[in-house]
Protein backbone atom coordinates (compact mmCIF):
# COMPACT_ATOMS: atom_id res chain seq x y z
CA UNK A 1 0.00 0.00 0.00
CA UNK A 2 3.04 2.31 0.23
CA UNK A 3 4.08 4.61 -2.57
CA UNK A 4 6.95 3.29 -4.66
CA UNK A 5 9.55 5.63 -3.10
CA UNK A 6 8.43 4.73 0.45
CA UNK A 7 8.44 1.03 -0.40
CA UNK A 8 11.95 1.23 -1.87
CA UNK A 9 13.23 3.04 1.24
CA UNK A 10 11.79 0.27 3.37
CA UNK A 11 13.33 -2.31 1.05
CA UNK A 12 16.76 -0.70 1.50
CA UNK A 13 16.30 -0.88 5.25
CA UNK A 14 15.26 -4.54 4.99
CA UNK A 15 18.42 -5.40 3.05
CA UNK A 16 20.57 -3.56 5.60
CA UNK A 17 18.78 -5.30 8.48
CA UNK A 18 19.35 -8.72 6.92
CA UNK A 19 23.04 -7.97 6.47
CA UNK A 20 23.30 -6.97 10.14
CA UNK A 21 21.45 -10.13 11.21
CA UNK A 22 23.83 -12.29 9.22
CA UNK A 23 26.85 -10.60 10.83
CA UNK A 24 25.40 -10.86 14.32
CA UNK A 25 23.74 -14.28 14.36
CA UNK A 26 24.41 -16.38 11.31
CA UNK A 27 27.22 -17.94 9.36
CA UNK A 28 28.54 -15.46 6.79
CA UNK A 29 28.15 -18.06 4.05
CA UNK A 30 24.35 -17.76 4.37
CA UNK A 31 24.34 -14.06 3.41
CA UNK A 32 24.11 -14.56 -0.40
CA UNK A 33 21.19 -16.99 -0.03
CA UNK A 34 19.34 -14.72 2.40
CA UNK A 35 19.86 -11.64 0.23
CA UNK A 36 18.72 -13.59 -2.83
CA UNK A 37 15.52 -14.58 -1.02
CA UNK A 38 14.90 -11.03 0.20
CA UNK A 39 15.56 -9.69 -3.31
CA UNK A 40 13.11 -12.14 -4.85
CA UNK A 41 10.35 -11.45 -2.31
CA UNK A 42 10.81 -7.71 -1.90
CA UNK A 43 11.79 -6.63 -5.42
CA UNK A 44 11.42 -9.26 -8.14
CA UNK A 45 7.89 -10.30 -7.19
CA UNK A 46 6.82 -6.66 -6.81
CA UNK A 47 8.70 -5.12 -9.76
CA UNK A 48 5.81 -4.61 -12.19
CA UNK A 49 3.57 -3.14 -9.51
CA UNK A 50 6.32 -0.82 -8.26
CA UNK A 51 7.25 0.42 -11.73
CA UNK A 52 3.67 0.95 -12.89
CA UNK A 53 2.05 2.12 -9.65
CA UNK A 54 -0.38 4.94 -10.34
CA UNK A 55 0.87 8.20 -8.88
CA UNK A 56 4.24 6.95 -7.65
CA UNK A 57 5.64 4.51 -10.21
CA UNK A 58 8.59 5.19 -12.50
CA UNK A 59 6.58 7.43 -14.85
CA UNK A 60 5.31 9.54 -11.94
CA UNK A 61 8.86 9.91 -10.63
CA UNK A 62 9.97 11.08 -14.08
CA UNK A 63 7.08 13.54 -14.38
CA UNK A 64 7.86 15.02 -10.97
CA UNK A 65 11.65 14.92 -11.54
CA UNK A 66 12.21 13.00 -8.30
CA UNK A 67 15.88 12.32 -8.89
CA UNK A 68 16.74 10.81 -5.53
CA UNK A 69 13.90 8.31 -5.80
CA UNK A 70 14.78 7.52 -9.43
CA UNK A 71 18.36 6.87 -8.36
CA UNK A 72 17.17 4.59 -5.56
CA UNK A 73 14.90 2.73 -7.97
CA UNK A 74 17.81 2.31 -10.39
CA UNK A 75 20.14 1.01 -7.65
CA UNK A 76 17.55 -1.44 -6.36
CA UNK A 77 16.54 -2.84 -9.76
CA UNK A 78 20.09 -2.94 -11.11
CA UNK A 79 20.75 -5.78 -8.68
CA UNK A 80 18.08 -7.92 -10.34
CA UNK A 81 18.60 -9.92 -13.52
CA UNK A 82 16.49 -8.17 -16.14
CA UNK A 83 15.46 -5.47 -13.66
CA UNK A 84 16.52 -2.44 -15.69
CA UNK A 85 14.95 -3.02 -19.15
CA UNK A 86 11.35 -2.49 -17.94
CA UNK A 87 12.42 0.72 -16.22
CA UNK A 88 14.33 1.84 -19.33
CA UNK A 89 11.24 1.12 -21.44
CA UNK A 90 9.12 3.42 -19.24
CA UNK A 91 11.89 6.03 -19.49
CA UNK A 92 11.91 5.73 -23.30
CA UNK A 93 8.12 6.03 -23.60
CA UNK A 94 8.02 9.06 -21.31
CA UNK A 95 10.71 10.87 -23.35
CA UNK A 96 8.70 10.19 -26.52
CA UNK A 97 5.56 11.60 -24.82
CA UNK A 98 7.42 14.78 -23.87
CA UNK A 99 8.80 15.09 -27.41
CA UNK A 100 5.37 14.50 -28.95
CA UNK A 101 3.93 17.23 -26.72
CA UNK A 102 6.61 19.66 -27.90
CA UNK A 103 5.90 18.78 -31.54
CA UNK A 104 2.16 19.16 -30.92
CA UNK A 105 2.70 22.61 -29.39
CA UNK A 106 4.67 23.64 -32.49
CA UNK A 107 2.04 22.37 -34.93
CA UNK A 108 -0.71 24.12 -32.93
CA UNK A 109 1.31 27.34 -32.96
CA UNK A 110 1.83 27.02 -36.73
CA UNK A 111 -1.87 26.35 -37.31
CA UNK A 112 -2.81 29.43 -35.30
CA UNK A 113 -0.25 31.55 -37.17
CA UNK A 114 -1.50 30.33 -40.57
CA UNK A 115 -5.06 31.32 -39.71
CA UNK A 116 -3.94 34.80 -38.73
CA UNK A 117 -1.72 35.49 -41.72
CA UNK A 118 -0.72 33.81 -44.94
CA UNK A 119 2.92 33.28 -44.14
CA UNK A 120 5.02 30.45 -45.51
CA UNK A 121 6.29 27.95 -42.98
CA UNK A 122 10.03 28.20 -42.55
CA UNK A 123 12.41 25.33 -41.89
CA UNK A 124 14.05 27.59 -39.29
CA UNK A 125 12.45 27.33 -35.89
CA UNK A 126 15.22 27.85 -33.35
CA UNK A 127 12.83 27.95 -30.40
CA UNK A 128 11.47 24.51 -31.29
CA UNK A 129 14.95 23.04 -31.75
CA UNK A 130 16.10 24.63 -28.46
CA UNK A 131 13.09 23.05 -26.74
CA UNK A 132 14.09 19.63 -28.12
CA UNK A 133 17.69 20.18 -27.06
CA UNK A 134 16.46 21.15 -23.60
CA UNK A 135 14.49 17.90 -23.38
CA UNK A 136 17.56 15.92 -24.42
CA UNK A 137 19.73 17.75 -21.91
CA UNK A 138 17.26 17.10 -19.10
CA UNK A 139 17.09 13.37 -19.75
CA UNK A 140 20.80 13.03 -20.50
CA UNK A 141 21.47 14.59 -17.09
CA UNK A 142 19.09 12.04 -15.53
CA UNK A 143 20.99 9.19 -17.20
CA UNK A 144 24.30 10.51 -15.93
CA UNK A 145 23.28 11.40 -12.39
CA UNK A 146 20.43 9.04 -11.48
CA UNK A 147 21.08 6.03 -13.67
CA UNK A 148 24.85 5.86 -13.18
CA UNK A 149 25.58 6.52 -16.88
CA UNK A 150 23.98 3.16 -17.68
CA UNK A 151 24.28 1.96 -21.28
CA UNK A 152 20.70 0.63 -21.06
CA UNK A 153 19.37 4.13 -20.34
CA UNK A 154 21.65 5.79 -22.89
CA UNK A 155 20.20 3.43 -25.47
CA UNK A 156 16.63 4.23 -24.34
CA UNK A 157 17.37 7.96 -24.62
CA UNK A 158 18.95 7.55 -28.07
CA UNK A 159 16.04 5.48 -29.39
CA UNK A 160 13.49 7.94 -28.00
CA UNK A 161 15.20 10.85 -29.73
CA UNK A 162 15.50 8.95 -32.96
CA UNK A 163 11.73 8.50 -32.79
CA UNK A 164 11.13 12.17 -31.94
CA UNK A 165 13.46 13.57 -34.62
CA UNK A 166 11.92 11.35 -37.30
CA UNK A 167 8.38 12.55 -36.58
CA UNK A 168 6.71 15.13 -38.79
CA UNK A 169 6.29 18.56 -37.25
CA UNK A 170 4.62 20.56 -39.96
CA UNK A 171 5.60 21.05 -43.57
CA UNK A 172 9.27 20.60 -42.67
CA UNK A 173 10.34 17.54 -40.72
CA UNK A 174 11.88 17.74 -37.28
CA UNK A 175 15.14 16.31 -38.60
CA UNK A 176 15.28 19.06 -41.26
CA UNK A 177 14.82 21.76 -38.66
CA UNK A 178 17.48 20.26 -36.40
CA UNK A 179 19.86 20.03 -39.34
CA UNK A 180 19.22 23.64 -40.42
CA UNK A 181 19.65 24.83 -36.84
Secondary structure as UniProt FT lines:
FT   HELIX           4..25
FT   HELIX           28..30
FT   HELIX           31..42
FT   HELIX           44..46
FT   HELIX           47..52
FT   TURN            54..56
FT   HELIX           58..63
FT   TURN            64..65
FT   HELIX           67..78
FT   TURN            81..82
FT   HELIX           83..116
FT   HELIX           126..145
FT   TURN            148..149
FT   HELIX           151..165
FT   HELIX           174..180
//
